[in-house]
Amino acid sequence: MGKIALMLAMFLCLPWVAAPSSASEQVPVSQNIKQQLLGTPIYIQIFKEERTLELYGKMGNEFRLLGAYRICNFSGGLGPKRREGDFKSPEGFYSVDIRNLKPNSRFYRAINIGYPNAYDRAQGYSGNYLMIHGECKSIGCYAMTNAYMDEIFTYVQAALRNGQVKVDIAIYPFRMTDANLQRHRMSSYFAFWRGLQPGYRYFSEKHLPPTVTVANGQYVFNPAIIGTQAISEYAFTETK
């Protein structure tokens, strides 16, 4: 019995790694390559249902998975944050610059995701100080362990200091596959979620962050340019 308890304790202390659940998901790079990519441009994806934050770094002409981190806590369930005090964690497309980094937050280290963004404001949504932070405590934020937050913060800070103007953060309710959308088709959030899917699909297929803007109160996914060729088939707007 003592040996079983010891083995269980050792297992629980191991770093958490999310296993890929579909062919489009990446396997993390090796630790040696990961260390070499400190300072490279960064991209972040968050999946609420899977309780996972994925950190990507640019390697050559694509973004590769550096690490997948278990989210300790978020609040309010699935769906976008709509008003201050609803205790929900945001969903959508955000970007941060060096001013959004809080190295001495009361929740250890923190990254202010910039809620509300232009889309949120167009919908009349309210709230502020929505963060990715440490201490495993959340009321509307995405809380990580301090060890995970150290690593995420370090890579984001290094990228911004090394010339990346903004780090994009895509926050989804779940992996935006057709099967998952079908599973949630009766949700009142379905139209909003369907409008997020092009961003998820583009990154899954191209391993490059989508270019996202807001026009007429809706997310717009602009064509990405690789070399001199525009990938026009990924110019989408949310269906009203």
N, C-alpha and C positions, 0 to 999 in steps of 0.2 A: 504493500500500500504506500509505503514511504517512497519507493522508487517511482511509482506512478505519479504521485504528487510532485516530485522533483522534476520529472519529465514535463508535466503540464506547466509548471512554473517557468521552465526554460523556454517552452514553446510560446507562452504568452509574452515573454520578454523580447522575442525576435521582432525585427522591423516588419511592419505590415506592408505587404505587396499585393496589389490588386492583380489577379490573374486575368488576362485578356478573355473576353466573353464573345468576341466576334472577330471575323477575319480582318476587319478594318482597324482594330486596336493594335497598338504597337507594344513591343517588348522593350523594357528599359535598356538603355545603353549600359555598357560595363562601367564599373566604378572608376576605372582608369580614364576612360573617355569622358565620363561625367565631370571629373576634376579638370580635365583639359578645356571643357566648354564653359568654365566660369568666366563670365564677361561677355558671352555670346548673347545675341538677342533672345528674348524669352517670350513664351506664350503660355497662358494658363486656361485650362478648362475645369469647370466644377460640375459634378453630377450629384444632385440632391439624393435621389432614390438610392444610388449606389454608395452614398456617403464618401465620395472620392474627389480629391483635388489632383489634377494631373499637371505636372510642370514639364514644359517642352523647351528645348534649346535649339538654336539654328546650327545645323551641321551641313556645310556645303550649301545646296540649293533647297533644302527642306528642313522642317523642324522634327526633331527626334525626341522621344520620351526620355526625360531624365529621371523622373520618379513619379510614383502614384502614392498618395498619402491619405490615410484614413482621416476623415473629418470627425472630430470628437462630437461635435454638436452643431446643430442649426435649429431654428425654431419656425413654427407656423406651418409646417408641412409643405406640400407642393403648391406651386402657383406663385405669381409675381407679388412683390410688395406693393401695396396700393396707398397706404396712408400711415402716417406716424402713429405709433402706438398699437398697430395690428400684430406686432411681434413676428412678422414674417421676414424671411431672408430673401433678398432680391433674386430675380432671374432676368437674363438679358445680356446685352453686350456693353462692356465697360472698358475703360482704359485709365491707366494711372501713370503719373510722372513722379519725379523725385520728391515733389511736394506732398505726395500722398503717403510717403513712408513715415512711420512713427516708431523710431528705434527705442523710445523710452515710454511706450504706452503702459497704462496701468494694467493692461492685459498682456504684459511682456512686450512683444514686438507686434506691430500692426501695420496693415496696408489698407488705407481707405479706398474702397473701390470706386468712389465717385458717384454714389447714388444721391439724388436722382440724375439720370442722364437725360439727353434731349428727348428720347422716347417717353421716359417716365413723366417729364415735365409736360409734354404734349397731352398726356392722358390726365393731367391734374393730380398725379401721385405726389405724396409728400413723405418726408423723412430725411434723416441725415446721420452721419457718423456710422455708416454701415461698413464693417471691416472684415478682413481676414486677420485673425489674431491668435495669440496663444492662450494659455491657461484653461483650455477645454470648457469654457463657459460662454454661453451665447444667449442673447435676447435680440434676434434679428441679424446676427453676424454669423460668420463661418469660423468656428473655433477649432484650433488645432492643438496638439501637444506642443510644448515649448521646443522640444527637439526638432519636430517637423517644421515649426514656424521659423526656427533658426535657419534651416536649410533653404526654405522657400524665400525668406527675406534676403538672405545672402545673395542668391542668384538674381533676384529682381533688382536689388541695389547695385550689384556689379554691372548688370546690363545697362541700367540707366546712367551710371557713372562712366560707362565705356562708350556712350554715344547713342544708345537707343532712346528716342524721344519719348515714346510712350509704350507701356506694356499692356497689351490687350488681354482682357479676361472675359471669357464666354461662360455664362452660368446657365445650365440647363436643368430641367426637372428630373431628367433621366437621359440615357443615351437615346438620341433622337432617330431611332430606326423606324421604318414603316411599321414593324410589328409592335413596337412600344406605343407609337401613336394610335394604332388601331386598338390596343388594349385600353387606352385612355380616351377613346373617342366620345364617350358620354360626358366627359368633364366640361364644366363651364369655361375652362381655360383652353379648350382644344384649339380654337382659332388662333389664340396667342402662341401656343406651342407650335402649331403648324408653321407660323411665321418665323420661328427660330430655326426650323429644320435645315433650310438652305446653308446656314453658316456651319452647322455641324457636318452636313454632308460634304461641303466643299473641303473642309479640313481633313475629314476622314479619307477622301479620295486623293487630294493633292498634297497633303502634309504641309500646307501653307495656310496661315491665318486668313480668313476672309476680310475683305475691305467692307466695313459696315458703316453706313451713314443713316441719318433719319431725315425723311422728306414727307411732308404732309402728315406728320404724326405717326409714320410707319417706318419700320426698319427696311432699308434698301441695301441689297448686296450687290456691290459693283463688280464688274468683270475684273479679274486679276490679270496682270501682265507678266508673262514669263518670256523673257527675251523680247521679241517684237510682236509676239502673237497674243492677241486678246482671247481669253477664254470666255466667250460671250454666252455660252450656254448656262452660266451660273449667275446671270443677272436676274435677280428675283425681287419681288416685293411681297409683303404680306397680303394675303387675300383677306379682304374685309368681309 
